[in-house]
Amino acid sequence: MDVYTLPNRIFIEDEEVEDVPETTERVLEALYSGKKVQTSLPRPDLVESTFEQLQAV
């Protein structure tokens, strides 16, 4: 069975940043400096396109 993951949305001070491994350091720096950091579910269009790709398989 294959497992698929989708990137979460990450916001630092209302700016969306890409959810990649290098983002961890940036998020930690933001937290330590008192900036507002938020996460959200993956983008709906990305979820939809992923499901469409999986249906085609």
Secondary structure, 3 states (H helix, E strand, C coil): CCCCCCCCEEEECCEEECCCCCHHHHHHHHHHCCCCEEEECCCHHHHHHHHHHHHHC
